[in-house]
Amino acid sequence: MKKLVAYITTGYPDLNFSEDAALALEEAGVDILELGIPFSDPVADGPVIESANLKALQKGFKIADLMELSGKIAPQIETLWMGYMNPFYHKGFDYFIQQAKSYQVEGFIIPDLPHEESRSYKEQCHQNNLHLIDFVAPTDSKERIEVVTKDSSKFIYLVAYAGITGSGVDEDLSTVISDIRQSCNTPIYIGFGVNEKTAKSKAKGVDGVIVGSAFVSIMLDETLDYHEKITHMQTLARTIKEEINS
């Protein structure tokens, strides 16, 4: 059974919605939840997630909100914190390690942390039974993939194309997938541009998909009320889960 990872922006439109959406997605078949930490310059994310980030910050998001939400949902669904290095640096990585353990969060996804700089952080994670997810891009050489995936855990985040999240670009990833398989036994999940229309094709050869912008677009849709947003997100999750496993 291929896995579905869903990203939501913490605190948008509010914490109650984040909690209800997270638990509804779990009910709809989502296997792992990425709780996005709002940041003012999310360089790897497209305009949809960037907009949700800025709106959450404008509404007063604080790191304490992330902890409060995690305490409510992480015991119910596998949870990872997805954020940029700035908050981790300013709060201290030790702080996030201890809080993750306290709230049963399984680890971190930090897209702007270069692999070479991640080694000490990854060691801290491993010592605390947490995961720091590795990224592989379609432009990576076989030699680079061997280096990046050497001590990978949980899953490899395979970037579907060079660019930002939310785009619909297609690239032939068969070679890079083969190179990852030869380098490690860690599951491969593909992200960037995955939605109900692309999920089936993008899931070929990998173990799961990561969906962000498609869910956040529903969260941002002001034509939908609170409950309609939740229902639409559940429908999307069920559709994608069925597509990748059909």
Secondary structure, DSSP 8 states (H G I E B T S, - for coil): --EEEEEEETTSS-HHHHHHHHHHHHHTT--EEEEE---S--TTS-HHHHHHHHHHHHTT--HHHHHHHHHHHTTTSEEEEE--HHHHHHH-HHHHHHHHHHHT--EEE-TTS-HHHHHHHHHHHHHTT-EE-EEE-TT--HHHHHHHTTT--S-EEEESSSS-TT-------HHHHHHHHHH----EEEESS-STTTHHHHTTTSSEEEE-HHHHHHHH-TTS-HHHHHHHHHHHHHHHHHHHT-
